[in-house]
Amino acid sequence: MAGIFFNVTEFDETILKLESLTQKLKNQIIDETNASALKIQSEAKKNAPANFGTLRGSIHLKEEGGIDKKVYIVGSDLSYAPYVEFGTGGKVNTQGYNEFANTFKGKTGGTFQDMLKALVLWVKRKGLVGVSKGKKGSNKQYESAAYAIALSILRKGIRPQPYLIPAYETEVSLLKDRIKNIVNAQS
């Protein structure tokens, strides 16, 4: 599967051994985990860069599992999503997720032509060329500027713009505490 996803329920196995818990307690934990997954999704959307809103719009929550055990997965299916999160080239920052980030190493998030098309639109929107005395740039100018930027990206890489990991790390630590409180309150 292309894209980048985090499993919200894949942590501290001792807390999540639901088999020995009452149904009421299981439901409370599932509800709390669902709320955290939604919070991660919301925060990731806020954190994601929004050139055209494509990445933000692609961040979603998947729910898997049965009645007693739910798995919540938050992320984006876009092929370039991991490269935005971790950066590329010499600017990669795995944020402590080396093994996970390495699964994307050497893969591409699209073609050079796809990158050029996106950059042409970006250059136009930013008004980076042909803006003297209110004139618009020509398509040739936009394409030339986009090509130069694309070559720079290929040579130097792009800086990471973490959106999913910060949302995940912040919320999962809070979720662990809330689950411990739920379990302790029932003990």
C-alpha positions in Angstrom: 0.0 0.0 0.0 1.4 3.4 -0.9 1.3 6.3 1.5 2.0 6.5 5.2 -0.1 5.2 8.1 0.2 4.8 11.9 -1.6 2.2 13.8 -3.1 4.0 16.8 -3.8 0.8 18.8 -0.4 -0.7 18.3 1.2 0.1 21.6 1.7 -1.1 25.2 0.3 -4.7 24.9 -0.2 -5.0 28.7 -2.9 -2.3 28.6 -4.7 -3.7 25.6 -5.1 -7.3 26.7 -8.9 -6.9 26.5 -9.7 -10.6 26.9 -9.7 -10.4 30.7 -11.7 -7.1 30.9 -15.5 -6.7 31.2 -17.5 -5.7 28.1 -18.2 -2.3 29.6 -14.5 -1.7 30.1 -13.6 -2.9 26.6 -16.2 -0.5 25.2 -14.8 2.4 27.2 -11.2 1.7 25.9 -12.4 1.2 22.3 -14.3 4.5 22.5 -11.3 6.3 24.0 -9.0 4.9 21.3 -11.5 5.9 18.6 -11.6 9.5 20.0 -7.8 9.6 20.0 -7.6 8.3 16.4 -10.0 11.1 15.4 -7.9 13.6 17.2 -4.7 12.4 15.5 -6.5 12.7 12.1 -7.7 16.2 12.9 -4.2 17.4 14.1 -2.4 15.8 11.2 -4.8 17.6 8.8 -4.0 20.9 10.6 -0.2 20.2 10.5 -0.1 19.1 6.9 1.2 21.6 4.3 -1.6 22.8 2.1 -0.4 23.8 -1.3 -3.7 22.7 -3.0 -5.1 20.8 0.0 -4.6 17.4 -1.6 -2.5 16.0 1.2 -4.8 17.4 3.9 -7.8 16.0 2.2 -6.2 12.6 1.9 -5.6 12.1 5.6 -8.2 9.6 6.9 -9.0 7.1 9.6 -9.5 3.4 8.9 -11.2 1.2 11.4 -10.6 -2.5 11.3 -11.5 -5.4 13.6 -14.5 -6.9 15.3 -16.8 -5.9 18.2 -14.3 -6.6 21.0 -11.1 -5.4 19.3 -10.7 -2.4 17.1 -7.7 -1.2 15.2 -7.6 2.4 14.2 -5.1 3.4 11.4 -4.6 7.1 10.5 -2.7 8.3 7.5 -2.7 9.2 3.8 -2.7 7.0 0.7 -0.8 9.5 -1.4 2.5 8.2 -2.7 4.3 11.4 -1.8 3.0 11.6 1.8 6.0 9.9 3.4 8.4 12.2 1.6 6.6 15.3 2.9 6.7 13.8 6.5 10.4 12.7 6.4 11.9 14.9 3.7 14.1 13.7 0.8 17.8 13.6 -0.2 20.2 15.2 2.3 17.4 16.8 4.3 15.8 13.6 5.5 14.9 13.5 9.2 13.4 10.2 10.4 12.4 11.7 13.8 13.4 8.5 15.5 11.3 6.3 13.1 14.4 5.1 11.2 13.1 1.6 10.4 9.7 2.8 9.3 11.2 5.7 7.2 13.6 3.2 5.5 10.6 1.4 4.0 10.2 4.4 1.7 13.9 4.8 0.9 14.6 4.5 -2.8 11.0 4.5 -3.8 9.5 7.4 -5.7 6.4 9.5 -4.9 5.6 10.0 -8.6 7.2 10.9 -11.9 9.4 13.9 -12.8 6.6 15.1 -15.1 4.1 14.9 -12.2 6.5 17.0 -10.1 6.9 19.6 -12.9 3.1 19.9 -13.3 2.6 20.5 -9.6 5.5 23.0 -9.5 4.2 24.9 -12.5 0.9 25.4 -10.7 2.7 26.4 -7.5 4.9 28.9 -9.4 1.8 30.5 -11.0 -0.1 30.6 -7.6 2.9 32.2 -5.9 3.4 34.7 -8.7 7.1 33.9 -8.8 7.7 35.0 -12.4 6.4 37.8 -14.7 4.9 40.0 -12.0 6.5 43.3 -12.9 3.9 46.0 -13.5 1.1 43.6 -12.9 1.9 41.4 -15.9 1.4 37.7 -15.7 4.1 35.3 -16.6 4.0 33.2 -19.8 3.7 29.4 -19.7 7.3 29.2 -20.8 8.4 31.3 -17.9 6.4 29.2 -15.4 7.7 26.0 -16.9 11.3 27.2 -16.8 11.0 28.3 -13.2 9.4 25.0 -12.3 12.1 23.0 -14.0 14.8 24.9 -12.1 13.0 24.2 -8.8 12.6 20.5 -9.7 16.3 20.1 -10.4 17.1 21.8 -7.1 14.8 19.4 -5.3 16.4 16.4 -7.0 19.9 17.6 -6.1 19.3 18.9 -2.6 16.0 17.2 -1.5 13.1 18.8 0.3 13.0 19.6 4.0 10.7 17.4 6.1 7.3 18.9 7.1 6.1 16.5 9.8 2.4 16.4 10.1 1.4 12.9 11.2 4.2 11.9 13.6 3.7 15.0 15.9 0.0 14.4 16.0 0.5 10.7 16.7 3.1 11.1 19.4 1.2 13.8 21.3 -2.1 11.9 21.3 -0.8 8.4 21.9 0.9 9.4 25.2 -2.3 11.0 26.4 -4.3 7.9 25.3 -2.1 5.6 27.3 -2.7 7.7 30.4 -6.5 7.8 29.8 -6.6 4.0 29.3 -4.7 3.4 32.5 -7.1 5.7 34.4 -10.1 3.8 33.0 -8.6 0.5 34.0 -7.5 1.7 37.4 -11.0 3.2 38.1 -12.6 -0.2 37.4 -10.1 -2.1 39.7 
